[in-house]
Amino acid sequence: MLKNNAFKYVFPIGMLISIFLDGSIFSIFGASLSFHAVPNLSFLWIFLAMFFYKR
């Protein structure tokens, strides 16, 4: 029960942090790269949450 409660609070906070980091990384390194790079921290966070979440 404690793991599910911790997941309920940690996941949204981590998701917000990953979205802001995605934007920051893209705005800093997006113009300096010759190719179009898309940071995937949000996708990685969702994937790992689905992988480690146990019902």
N, C-alpha and C positions, 0 to 999 in steps of 0.2 A: 504493500500500500504506500509506503514511503517513497519508493521509486516512482510510482505513477504520479504522486503529488509533486515530487521534485521535477519530473518531466513536464508537468503542467505549467510550471513557472519558468524553468530554464529554457525550454524550447522557444517561446515567443521573444524572450530577451535576446537569445542567441540569433534568432532570425532577424530582428531589428539591427543588431550589430553587423551581421553579415551583409544586409542590404546597404547600410551606410558605408561599410568598407568596400563593397563592390563599386559604389559610385565614386568613392575617393580614389581607388586604384585606377579606375577607368579615366577619371579626369586628370590624374597626374601622368600616367603612362600612355594614355590613348593618343595624344598628339605627338609624342616622341617616337612612337613605333611606326615603321613603314607599312606594316600590315595591320589589319583590323583585329585587335585582341579583345576578347570579352571575358572579364573575370567571372568565374562561376562559383563564387563562395556561397551564394544563396542556394544554388542547385546542390552543391556538396552538402550543405547543412540539412536540406530536406532529405537527401538520399541517406545520409548517416542517421538521421532521426528515424526514418522508416526501417533501416537495417537494424538498429539497436533497440527499438521499441518492442517490448515483449507484452503480449496480451495475456 
